[in-house]
Amino acid sequence: MKHALMLVLTGFFLLAGGGIIATASQPQPASAPHAEFPQTEYKFDKVVDGTLITHDFKIKNTGKGTLEISKVKTG
């Protein structure tokens, strides 16, 4: 009988939200931008010091708003 009561109380506690830990992100408006990066890393081969090397990273805005890129840093 004690076990059944504990089970019922535990179930009630969980249903009431007391035993659930969740993090919710801020909901984004439907008009918000959304950046997708098909590639986030690129390994350069060895080069001679002073040689100019480049690589283009593609960014696709799949959201409805204007995507503004304000800071770019190298790793």
C-alpha positions in Angstrom: 0.0 0.0 0.0 2.9 2.4 0.8 4.5 1.7 -2.6 1.3 2.4 -4.4 0.9 5.7 -2.7 4.5 6.7 -3.4 4.0 5.8 -7.0 0.9 7.9 -7.3 2.5 10.8 -5.6 5.6 10.5 -7.8 3.5 10.4 -10.9 1.5 13.5 -9.8 4.7 15.3 -9.0 6.1 14.6 -12.5 2.9 15.5 -14.2 2.8 18.8 -12.3 6.2 19.6 -13.8 8.2 19.4 -10.5 10.4 16.6 -11.7 11.0 17.8 -15.2 14.0 19.9 -16.0 13.9 21.5 -19.5 15.5 24.4 -21.1 13.4 26.3 -23.6 14.9 28.5 -26.3 13.3 31.7 -27.1 10.7 31.3 -29.9 11.8 32.9 -33.1 9.3 34.9 -35.1 8.3 33.5 -38.5 10.1 36.4 -40.1 13.5 35.7 -38.5 16.6 34.9 -40.5 18.1 31.4 -40.2 21.7 30.7 -41.3 22.7 27.2 -42.5 26.3 26.3 -43.0 27.0 23.2 -45.2 30.7 23.4 -44.1 32.0 24.8 -40.9 35.6 23.8 -41.0 38.4 23.6 -43.6 41.9 22.2 -43.2 44.5 23.9 -45.3 47.5 21.9 -46.6 51.0 23.0 -45.7 52.1 26.2 -47.5 55.2 28.3 -47.8 55.2 31.2 -45.4 53.8 34.4 -47.0 51.7 32.5 -49.6 48.1 33.9 -50.0 45.6 31.2 -49.4 41.8 31.5 -49.4 38.7 29.4 -49.0 35.1 30.4 -49.5 32.5 29.3 -46.9 28.9 29.2 -48.2 26.1 30.5 -45.9 22.4 30.0 -46.9 19.6 32.1 -45.3 16.7 29.7 -45.0 14.6 32.1 -42.9 12.4 34.9 -44.1 14.2 37.8 -42.5 17.4 39.6 -43.7 20.5 37.8 -42.4 23.1 40.2 -41.3 26.7 39.0 -40.6 28.3 41.4 -38.2 31.4 39.6 -36.9 33.7 37.1 -38.5 36.7 35.5 -36.7 39.2 32.9 -37.6 39.9 30.0 -35.3 
